[in-house]
Amino acid sequence: MLAVQDTPPHWVIWTSAVVALVVVGSKLLWIVARNVITIAHEGGHATMALLSGRKLSGIRLHSDTSGLTVSSGKSTGLGMVFTGLAGYVAPSLLGLGCVWLLSVSRITILLWACILLLFGMLVFIRNIYGAASILVTGLIFAGLICFGSDAARGAFAYFATWFLLVGGVRPVIELQKKRYWHEALDSDADQLARITGVPGLVWVLLFGLVAVGCLGVGMATLLPSAGKA
């Protein structure tokens, strides 16, 4: 588990990046794949709620790829702000963590870390669809660890990383589109605006800056090494 794995051939790294881009850019594939981004999004809210001392009541994941994390505590203050902020940036920051593990060739540790995060989240899931989504995702990771070859694990780890990085950008764009058409009046950005007085657009721009920044770091870290492979 703690062993260093060889970096996959450069074509695997580039191909995994292209496949992730296709999945995120495809309307049909995104409908299904977005569930993973929702898991990361709600996991971000939940993690920050716990870290800020709020009481986490539960998490729900829905078949339309929406989600809801319920916590109790002060309705204002830094704890609430960080909890609201964490959702949209969570997939990108998780992807950035994966970039670091890949940069030190810890592919199997990356897969195990994802399983542990999913298991921790499962404890707080409060609906059947949410539990099924977590279990299916976890089983995919577990299956690769137990039965996959080194090449398969490496290819999947890079794809998952690229997917989190690229997939972290699209929801921010979707959010602002909905806000423009007044279809997301209770979005994370608008909740943060009510709490802080800072306009919702500023929070959307912050979400986007984090997402694009993490993607940029990922490209700068992983793609040069692919070119040298």
Secondary structure, 3 states (H helix, E strand, C coil): CCCCCCCCCHHHHHHHHHHHHHHHHCHHHHHHHHHHHHHHHHHHHHHHHHHCCCEEEEEEECCCCCEEEEEECCCCCHHHHHHHHHHHHHHHHHHHHHHHHHHCCCHHHHHHHHHHHHHHHHCCECCHHHHHHHHHHHHHHHHHHHHCCHHHHHHHHHHHHHHHHHHCCHHHHHHHHHHHCCCCCCCHHHHHHHHHCCCHHHHHHHHHHHHHHHHHHHHHHHHHHHHHC
